[in-house]
């Protein structure tokens, strides 16, 4: 089984998608939009662990000067997939959880350090705050 196929199967299983085509559509959409959110070393390091097909899609996106908030990202996915915000949140969390598994704890933590607050939950992680 190819690396892309394994990633696709993980997304399909985590998201409980009825078909590989549906899982692939969600994976491709989230990857394309995520490609515009990451810059510099985080972008290169994540691209390096992605299967080639996913890497090409991710790397083809032009990074924004500043990443958007987690809710804005979910909204962009909802618009791209033509679905509700609730469904899009599920789709985003499914793909980002799979990517977090693929990238490993250290790289995922580093990526989260460079994204606005609120993204950790989309990666299936708790987000801790410091007491004032």
Secondary structure, DSSP 8 states (H G I E B T S, - for coil): --HHHHHHHHHHHHHT-SSHHHHHHHHHHHHHHHTTT--HHHHHHHHHHS-HHHHHHHHTS---SS---HHHHHHHHHHHHT--HHHHHHHHHHHHHHHHHHH-HHHHHHHHHTS-TTHHHHTT--------
